[in-house]
Amino acid sequence: MLALWAVGDAGRDVPPARPIPTSPDAELELLLNIPAYRLDVVERGARGRSYRVAIGMPEFPTPTERFTIAKVTWNPWWIPPDREWARNETITPPGPKNPMGRVKLHAGGLLFLHGTPDTASLGRAASHGCVRLSNADAIELARAVQARASPRLTPKDLDLLERNPSLTRTFVLDDPVPLTIVYEVAEVRDGTLLIHPDVYRRMRGGATLAEAEGALERAGIPASSVDTDRLAELVRASRRETVAVPIDALLLPRGDGGTALSSPAPADPVGISRVGAC
């Protein structure tokens, strides 16, 4: 049964995927924030598992766009693309030295989400544009995608592919999965403001500060309630590594001793939390 749904993996490019909008009603979608080095899995509008990833180097930036994951290849061969950087590379069969790892998800053209044996590259701008995950995370992600988008594949089928690292199979998904790639240097998650390094140097002047203010506004915190000096301090600190601070620690004090739009501040002031390096 496994072979009936597989198509041969010739290593060729596929046409660029047509961008599609994300929807809170989508069964499954993927969201990648480049400066955060993070891929989120979103199921029916609710954020689920997150994965640490490597992104493209500044000279080979990962594109910001909406894509469609339409195919998954298990235990892929690596066929060097027709690019200058790959001129001296050779075809690599599945195995521990394959730069595509154990599984790759096709987003269109030469853009893939794939495993890697180079786990030291995760959390860095290290690829030629693709998105790398650890092999274990890539396998977990592929299984989650195929469980929702290729329900005819059983867990037993996927177990067989996972157990046999030389068995190459490519599957066209019954229901393609949306992938949205964004470049957000500032974001609010779980009541915490995160400000990430501008890895591709796209922010000019006070753009990062404006992004941070915008992230707070979207979280319901107006600029008039924010300690702008404190926020500017965080922006400066984020030039080399991600910093994080609870929103309450950014709010101006109220006349009654509390903070604007919040409950009273904790007795132990919260400082900068450094959560990653560029």
C-alpha positions in Angstrom: 0.0 0.0 0.0 2.9 2.4 0.8 4.2 2.2 -2.8 0.9 3.0 -4.4 0.9 6.6 -3.2 4.6 7.3 -3.7 6.2 9.1 -6.6 9.8 8.8 -7.6 12.2 11.4 -6.1 14.3 12.6 -9.0 15.6 15.6 -7.1 14.2 18.1 -9.6 12.8 21.5 -8.8 9.1 21.9 -8.6 7.3 25.1 -9.7 7.0 27.8 -7.1 4.0 27.3 -4.9 1.0 29.6 -5.2 0.8 31.7 -2.0 -2.4 31.1 0.0 -3.8 33.0 3.0 -3.6 31.7 6.5 -6.9 31.0 8.3 -7.8 30.4 12.0 -10.1 27.6 10.7 -7.2 25.7 9.0 -6.7 22.2 10.2 -3.0 22.7 10.2 -0.6 25.4 9.2 3.0 26.3 9.7 4.4 29.8 10.7 8.1 30.6 10.6 9.6 33.8 12.1 13.0 34.3 10.6 14.7 36.4 13.3 13.3 34.1 16.0 14.8 31.0 14.3 11.4 29.4 15.2 8.9 27.3 13.3 5.4 27.1 14.9 2.8 24.5 14.2 -0.7 26.0 14.4 -3.7 23.6 14.6 -7.2 25.2 14.1 -5.8 28.6 15.1 -4.1 27.3 18.3 -0.3 27.4 18.6 1.1 24.0 19.3 4.7 22.7 19.1 7.5 25.0 18.2 10.9 24.0 16.6 14.3 25.6 16.7 15.5 26.0 13.1 18.4 27.3 11.0 17.6 29.9 8.3 19.4 31.2 5.3 22.6 33.1 5.5 22.3 36.8 4.8 23.7 36.3 1.3 21.1 33.5 0.8 18.1 34.8 2.7 15.1 32.6 3.4 12.2 34.3 1.6 9.3 35.9 3.4 6.1 34.8 1.7 3.2 32.4 1.9 3.8 29.0 0.5 2.2 25.6 0.3 3.7 22.4 1.6 2.5 20.0 -1.1 5.0 17.1 -0.9 7.0 15.2 1.7 10.1 13.1 0.9 11.4 10.6 3.3 15.1 9.7 3.3 15.9 11.9 0.3 18.8 11.9 -2.0 20.6 15.2 -2.3 21.2 16.4 -5.8 23.3 19.6 -5.9 21.3 22.5 -7.4 22.6 24.4 -10.4 24.1 27.1 -8.3 27.6 28.5 -8.0 27.9 27.5 -4.3 27.1 23.9 -5.2 29.5 23.6 -8.1 31.9 21.2 -6.4 29.3 19.2 -4.6 28.3 15.6 -5.4 25.1 13.6 -5.3 24.6 12.2 -1.9 22.4 9.2 -1.1 20.3 8.9 2.0 22.4 8.4 5.1 24.1 10.2 8.0 26.1 12.5 5.7 23.1 13.7 3.6 22.6 17.4 4.1 18.8 17.1 3.7 18.6 14.8 6.7 15.9 12.2 7.1 13.0 14.0 5.6 12.2 17.1 3.6 9.0 19.1 3.1 8.7 20.8 -0.3 7.6 24.4 -0.2 8.2 25.1 -3.9 11.3 25.7 -6.1 14.4 25.0 -4.0 12.8 25.9 -0.7 12.6 23.0 1.7 12.0 22.4 5.4 14.4 19.5 6.1 16.4 17.6 8.6 20.1 18.1 9.1 23.0 16.2 10.6 24.5 19.6 11.5 22.6 20.3 14.6 25.1 23.0 15.7 23.7 25.2 12.9 20.3 25.4 14.5 19.5 28.8 15.9 21.8 30.4 13.3 21.7 31.9 9.8 23.6 29.0 8.2 21.8 27.6 5.2 21.5 28.5 1.5 17.9 29.6 2.0 16.3 26.4 3.2 15.0 25.9 6.8 16.8 23.2 8.8 15.5 21.2 11.7 17.1 18.5 13.8 16.4 15.1 12.2 14.2 14.1 15.2 12.1 17.3 14.8 11.9 17.0 11.0 10.5 13.5 11.4 8.0 14.6 14.1 6.9 17.5 11.9 6.6 15.3 8.8 4.5 12.8 10.7 2.2 15.5 12.0 1.8 17.0 8.6 1.1 13.6 6.9 -1.4 12.6 9.7 -3.5 15.6 8.8 -2.8 16.0 5.1 -2.4 12.4 4.0 -4.8 10.4 6.2 -4.5 7.3 4.0 -0.9 6.9 5.3 -1.1 4.9 8.5 1.3 5.2 11.5 2.6 1.8 10.5 3.5 3.1 7.0 5.4 6.0 8.6 7.1 3.7 11.1 8.5 1.8 8.2 10.0 4.9 6.6 11.4 6.0 9.9 13.0 2.7 10.6 14.5 2.4 7.1 16.8 5.4 6.5 17.7 4.2 3.0 14.1 3.8 1.8 13.3 6.9 -0.3 9.7 7.8 -0.9 7.9 11.0 -1.9 4.2 11.6 -1.1 2.0 14.2 -2.6 -0.3 15.5 0.2 -4.0 15.2 -0.2 -4.5 18.6 1.5 -1.5 20.9 1.1 -0.4 22.7 4.3 0.0 26.5 4.4 3.4 27.8 5.3 3.8 31.5 6.1 7.3 32.9 6.5 7.5 36.3 8.2 10.3 38.7 9.4 9.2 40.0 12.8 12.0 41.4 15.0 9.5 42.1 17.8 6.6 39.9 19.0 4.5 39.3 22.0 4.1 35.7 23.2 2.5 34.6 26.4 2.6 38.0 28.0 6.3 38.6 27.1 7.8 41.0 24.6 10.6 39.4 22.6 12.9 41.5 20.5 15.2 39.6 18.1 18.4 40.6 16.3 17.9 42.0 12.9 19.7 39.1 11.3 19.3 40.3 7.7 19.9 44.0 8.6 16.5 45.2 7.3 15.7 47.6 10.0 16.8 51.2 9.5 16.9 54.1 11.9 14.3 53.5 14.6 12.5 50.7 12.8 13.2 48.1 15.5 11.8 50.4 18.2 8.7 51.0 15.9 8.3 47.2 15.5 8.4 46.7 19.2 5.8 49.5 19.8 3.7 47.9 17.1 3.9 44.5 18.7 2.7 45.9 22.0 -0.1 47.8 20.3 -1.3 44.6 18.7 -1.3 43.1 22.1 -3.6 45.8 23.4 -0.9 48.0 25.0 -1.0 51.6 23.8 2.2 53.5 23.4 1.1 56.0 26.0 1.3 53.2 28.7 4.8 52.1 27.8 8.1 53.2 29.4 9.8 54.2 26.1 13.2 54.6 27.7 13.1 51.1 29.0 11.9 49.9 25.6 14.7 51.7 23.8 17.1 50.0 26.2 15.8 46.6 25.2 16.1 47.4 21.6 19.7 48.3 22.0 20.3 45.1 23.9 18.7 43.1 21.1 21.3 44.0 18.6 23.4 40.8 19.4 20.9 38.4 21.0 17.2 38.0 21.6 15.9 39.7 24.8 12.7 39.1 26.5 10.8 41.0 29.2 7.3 40.6 30.6 4.9 43.3 29.4 4.2 44.4 33.0 7.8 45.4 33.4 7.5 47.9 30.5 4.4 49.8 31.8 4.5 53.2 33.2 3.5 53.5 36.9 0.0 54.6 37.7 -0.9 57.2 40.3 -2.0 54.5 42.7 1.4 52.8 42.7 0.4 50.1 40.2 1.2 50.0 36.5 -0.9 51.1 33.7 -3.2 48.4 32.3 -1.9 45.8 34.7 -2.0 44.5 38.2 0.5 45.8 40.7 4.1 45.1 39.7 5.9 42.2 41.3 8.1 42.9 44.3 11.1 41.5 42.5 11.7 43.6 39.3 12.2 41.6 36.2 15.3 42.3 34.1 16.3 41.4 30.7 16.2 37.7 29.8 18.6 36.7 27.1 17.1 33.8 25.2 19.3 33.2 22.1 22.2 34.3 20.1 22.5 35.5 16.5 
